[in-house]
Amino acid sequence: MSGFSATWLALREPHDARARNTEVLAAVTASFKQHHAIHITDLACGTGSTMRALNPLLAVRQEWRLVDNDTSLLSKAGARSSLQRVVATAMALDLNRSLDAALQSPVDLVTASALLDLVSETWLKHLVAMLAARSIPFYAALSYDGRIELTPFDPCDAAIIAAVNAHQRTDKGFGPALGPAAANFAVTHFQSHGYSLVHGNSDWLIGSDDGEMQLEVLLRWASAAADTGMLTVADTDAWLTRRQGAVAARLSSMRVGHVDVFAAPIRTR
Ligand SMILES: C[S@@+](CC[C@H](N)C(=O)[O-])C[C@H]1O[C@@H](n2cnc3c(N)ncnc32)[C@H](O)[C@@H]1O
């Protein structure tokens, strides 16, 4: 399963859906209670998981603009018959180069899931400035925050986690990535632009029954750790083998820290 393949996004979607912070979701939906229709732009939509998560919670007509630079994911991201009150339009765009085009009017809400940890400080500042200039609210879910707890304990866990977190800060196409610092940075920066914030954890809790998800996450971490060169290949491989053994024996579970954020302009539009 490579990078952001549809297979990987489908595997993680139910875990994301369970993890989404309900207080943050409630704040998003409360802000649009008075509306009859809203225009939502979802940045880096993948196959549309944010739309699927928010759709049943928003009791209004929704026009979704789904933006991604991966046309294969976008082709799977259209509105499905299970969605209610939705018109969805796909927009193929490199958000690093053409953020302005993604935000062209009309936009009542901008959303993103599992994006902020990929972007740079410069890019996020630019996004915040553009949204603040037009008093547009922003919902960003599932930003990885650097916390990983693994059961059972393995002596190599701490070194692997440190390497994963170092890898998170490398360039993912937007300049040096914010990685685990992304959600905090977003909160502070939106506050400095006069926004009110609701934020909270949205951790993945992956139990011993979720072997496929665990194995995929472990492979991704081992590959990221190997890329950093912070551990020997032998140590990384041995750690992965022990962890895969624990998953096979149904002894393994993991918590992976994420944060959800809803930033609402204090001034009404
Ligand atoms: C971790 S996935 C999240 C997808 C989706 N939001 C979800 O939660 O399932 C990151 C997404 O960012 C998109 N992406 C990465 N770099 C991008 C860029 N420069 N412009 C637009 N989309 C980008 C990828 O194609 C991928 O769909």
The ligand as an SDF file (V2000), in Angstrom:
LIG
                    3D

 27 29  0  0  0  0  0  0  0  0999 V2000
   -3.3180   11.5460    4.3320 C   0  0  0  0  0  0  0  0  0  0  0  0
   -4.1890   11.8150    2.8520 S   0  0  0  0  0  0  0  0  0  0  0  0
   -5.7410   12.4260    3.4730 C   0  0  0  0  0  0  0  0  0  0  0  0
   -6.8550   12.2920    2.4870 C   0  0  0  0  0  0  0  0  0  0  0  0
   -8.2460   12.6180    3.0350 C   0  0  0  0  0  0  0  0  0  0  0  0
   -8.3420   13.9850    3.4980 N   0  0  0  0  0  0  0  0  0  0  0  0
   -8.6360   11.6520    4.1310 C   0  0  0  0  0  0  0  0  0  0  0  0
   -8.6920   12.0730    5.2950 O   0  0  0  0  0  0  0  0  0  0  0  0
   -8.8520   10.4710    3.8190 O   0  0  0  0  0  0  0  0  0  0  0  0
   -3.4200   13.2950    2.2280 C   0  0  0  0  0  0  0  0  0  0  0  0
   -4.0240   13.8000    0.9460 C   0  0  0  0  0  0  0  0  0  0  0  0
   -3.2900   14.9710    0.5400 O   0  0  0  0  0  0  0  0  0  0  0  0
   -3.2200   14.9850   -0.8680 C   0  0  0  0  0  0  0  0  0  0  0  0
   -2.1290   15.8840   -1.2470 N   0  0  0  0  0  0  0  0  0  0  0  0
   -0.8240   15.7640   -0.9130 C   0  0  0  0  0  0  0  0  0  0  0  0
   -0.1080   16.7780   -1.4550 N   0  0  0  0  0  0  0  0  0  0  0  0
   -1.0090   17.5550   -2.1290 C   0  0  0  0  0  0  0  0  0  0  0  0
   -0.8810   18.7510   -2.9130 C   0  0  0  0  0  0  0  0  0  0  0  0
    0.3010   19.3470   -3.1040 N   0  0  0  0  0  0  0  0  0  0  0  0
   -2.0090   19.2750   -3.4640 N   0  0  0  0  0  0  0  0  0  0  0  0
   -3.2090   18.6730   -3.2870 C   0  0  0  0  0  0  0  0  0  0  0  0
   -3.3910   17.5380   -2.5610 N   0  0  0  0  0  0  0  0  0  0  0  0
   -2.2950   16.9810   -1.9940 C   0  0  0  0  0  0  0  0  0  0  0  0
   -2.9770   13.5220   -1.2110 C   0  0  0  0  0  0  0  0  0  0  0  0
   -3.2480   13.2360   -2.5750 O   0  0  0  0  0  0  0  0  0  0  0  0
   -3.9240   12.8360   -0.2320 C   0  0  0  0  0  0  0  0  0  0  0  0
   -5.2130   12.6660   -0.7930 O   0  0  0  0  0  0  0  0  0  0  0  0
  1  2  1  0
  2  3  1  0
  2 10  1  0
  3  4  1  0
  4  5  1  0
  5  6  1  0
  5  7  1  0
  7  8  2  0
  7  9  1  0
 10 11  1  0
 11 12  1  0
 11 26  1  0
 12 13  1  0
 13 14  1  0
 13 24  1  0
 14 15  1  0
 14 23  1  0
 15 16  2  0
 16 17  1  0
 17 18  1  0
 17 23  2  0
 18 19  1  0
 18 20  2  0
 20 21  1  0
 21 22  2  0
 22 23  1  0
 24 25  1  0
 24 26  1  0
 26 27  1  0
M  CHG  2   2   1   9  -1
M  END
$$$$
